[in-house]
């Protein structure tokens, strides 16, 4: 297990995440990564939402600037490049498989939900399906655990070391989609 359990989110965390997403936050059990200013960047979401829905995406990218930067990567075809790299690089495949197992261990450590057992996020372990989820996992787990998430963060125009929170004020909340 790489990170859980997380300290419970504060009421202010939930308010900020809801603002970031442009909708009420659901199932947030912790903040898995924060901006350098302390604002939430990645939320940890319960494996089963309050309404009983299984939710496989434990690590969810919430920071609007990070989400926008990763969306740009997806829109410019970076996922297909990463798929090719994954197919051609055995060490990358092995690291990605380890990331998948770590993700499953983190989520199962919180709650084992039968309907999503063995399913992680972002296409792991064999595909690259959602860079938002992979970048969120890389931010939550730290460098080196999710190699595709690390590649996405390295290629993005956003940096976890530079605060861009002021770019997203109350008049224009942006949504995350990891």
Residue pairs with C-beta under 8 A, 6 or more apart in sequence:
1 102
1 105
1 106
1 109
2 102
2 105
2 106
2 140
2 141
2 142
2 145
3 32
3 44
3 106
3 140
3 141
4 30
4 44
4 106
4 109
4 110
5 30
5 109
5 110
6 29
6 30
6 31
6 32
6 44
7 30
7 31
8 29
8 30
9 17
9 28
9 29
9 30
9 31
9 40
9 43
13 28
13 31
13 40
14 25
14 28
16 39
16 40
17 25
17 28
17 31
17 40
17 43
17 62
18 24
18 25
19 170
19 173
20 39
20 40
20 62
20 63
20 64
20 168
20 173
20 174
20 175
20 176
21 62
21 173
21 175
21 176
22 173
22 174
22 175
23 175
25 43
25 62
26 45
26 49
26 50
27 45
27 46
27 48
27 49
27 50
27 55
28 43
28 44
28 45
28 46
29 44
29 45
29 46
29 110
30 43
30 44
31 40
31 41
31 42
31 43
31 44
32 42
32 43
32 44
32 59
32 136
32 139
32 140
33 40
33 41
33 42
33 136
33 139
33 140
33 160
34 40
34 41
35 41
35 63
35 160
35 163
35 164
35 165
36 160
36 161
36 162
36 163
37 163
37 165
39 63
39 163
39 165
40 62
40 63
41 61
41 62
41 63
41 66
41 139
41 160
42 59
42 60
42 61
42 62
42 63
42 136
42 139
42 140
43 59
43 60
43 62
44 58
44 59
44 60
44 110
44 140
45 55
45 57
45 58
45 59
45 60
46 55
46 110
46 111
47 54
47 55
47 56
47 58
47 107
47 108
47 110
47 111
47 112
47 113
47 116
48 54
48 55
48 111
48 113
49 55
54 113
54 115
54 116
55 116
56 107
56 116
56 119
56 120
56 121
57 121
57 133
57 136
57 178
58 103
58 106
58 107
58 110
58 121
58 137
59 103
59 121
59 133
59 136
59 137
59 139
59 140
59 141
59 178
60 133
60 136
60 176
60 178
61 67
61 70
61 132
61 133
61 135
61 136
61 139
61 176
61 177
61 178
62 176
62 178
63 158
63 164
63 165
63 176
64 167
64 168
64 173
64 174
64 175
64 176
65 158
65 164
65 165
65 167
65 168
65 174
66 135
66 139
66 156
66 158
66 160
66 176
67 132
67 174
67 175
67 176
67 177
67 178
68 158
68 174
69 156
69 157
69 158
70 131
70 132
70 135
70 152
70 156
70 158
70 178
71 132
71 177
72 156
72 157
73 79
73 131
73 152
73 155
73 156
74 130
74 131
74 132
78 131
78 152
78 155
79 128
79 129
79 131
82 128
82 131
82 148
82 151
82 152
83 127
83 128
85 92
85 151
86 92
86 93
86 96
86 126
86 128
86 148
92 147
92 148
95 146
95 147
96 124
96 125
96 146
96 147
96 148
97 124
97 125
98 145
99 120
99 124
99 125
99 137
99 141
99 145
99 146
99 147
99 148
99 149
100 120
100 124
100 125
101 125
102 141
102 145
102 146
103 120
103 121
103 124
103 137
103 146
104 118
104 120
106 141
107 113
107 116
107 120
108 117
121 130
121 133
121 134
121 137
122 128
122 129
122 130
122 131
122 132
122 133
122 134
122 137
122 148
122 149
123 129
123 130
123 134
124 134
124 148
128 134
128 148
130 178
131 148
131 149
131 152
132 176
132 177
132 178
133 178
134 146
134 148
134 149
134 152
135 149
135 152
135 153
135 156
135 178
136 149
136 178
137 145
137 146
137 149
138 145
138 146
138 149
138 150
138 152
138 153
139 149
139 153
139 160
143 150
144 150
153 160
158 164
168 174
